[in-house]
């Protein structure tokens, strides 16, 4: 498999050289920004976006929606970890060297790692988080997937991955999230629902204001749950005549 990337006429190599070649004409500050973004920045941004999504969903929407969204957000980092574990045997089986090992002249802007190149851990992690957030909330998820795409581009830009390493990472992260989501959410949703009902930990799923609103709505429904006669208190239903003073005597 490593030999697939050696030939310079290979589209994978040509695209690598085109993208990495941008580093030669870009300002130094842009190269440093891409290096930091690819190594740490975008992953940190995805984590912050996940926390922002959690903060938003616990304050808005119905309780059922909050429980489902928080369960999905819990699944996102768990799925990312599972995808990285799945990548370990794949990476060792394919055993593709880093592009700078076989191709001289690349601008390697990130630390030159000695492990194998396929599949990209960074791309796998970023896309798993992005798709996981999308499962919980589409709006935040689209932004997260956009960040994951930038992560993949940056790994090629800094010269440490082939484009197919990144594409493979995107596919692996997406597959793990979506294929295991039904089982994971079936296990996580009851757990999150139990936390939501807890007095002490319920604010992790529903904010205090949202829970107070739920309680007020429940009390209002309970207060109006008695039989409705359609009349003011103290009045008789229409169609039933008022008793006359001598009715009791007549009955006797």
RARA-V390115 format. One record per backbone hydrogen bond with DSSP energy under -0.5 kcal/mol. NH is the residue of the N-H (numbers start at 1). CO is the residue of the C=O. If there is no record, write none. Layout:
nh,co
NH,CO
NH,CO
//
This chain:
nh,co
4,1
5,2
6,3
7,3
10,7
14,10
15,11
16,12
17,13
18,14
19,15
20,16
21,17
22,18
22,19
23,20
24,21
25,21
25,22
26,22
31,27
32,28
33,29
34,30
35,31
36,32
37,33
38,34
39,35
40,36
41,36
42,37
44,40
45,41
46,42
47,43
48,44
49,45
50,46
51,47
52,48
53,49
54,50
55,51
56,52
57,53
58,54
59,56
60,56
66,62
67,63
68,64
69,65
70,66
71,67
72,68
73,69
74,70
75,71
76,72
77,73
78,74
79,75
80,76
81,77
82,78
83,79
84,80
85,81
86,82
87,83
88,84
88,85
89,85
90,86
91,87
92,88
93,89
94,90
95,91
97,95
101,98
102,98
103,99
104,102
106,103
108,106
109,107
109,158
110,158
113,111
117,96
119,117
120,165
124,120
125,121
126,122
127,123
128,124
129,125
130,126
131,127
132,128
133,129
134,130
135,131
136,132
137,133
141,137
142,138
143,139
144,140
145,141
146,142
147,143
148,144
149,145
150,146
151,147
152,148
153,149
154,150
155,151
156,152
157,153
158,154
159,156
160,155
161,155
163,12
165,162
166,162
167,163
168,164
169,165
170,166
171,167
172,168
173,169
174,170
175,171
176,172
177,173
178,174
179,175
180,176
181,177
182,178
184,180
185,181
186,182
187,183
188,184
189,185
191,187
192,188
193,189
194,190
195,191
196,192
197,193
198,194
198,195
202,198
204,201
205,202
206,202
207,58
211,207
212,208
213,209
214,210
215,211
216,212
217,213
218,214
219,215
220,216
221,217
222,218
223,219
224,220
225,222
229,227
235,232
240,237
241,239
247,244
250,246
251,247
252,248
//
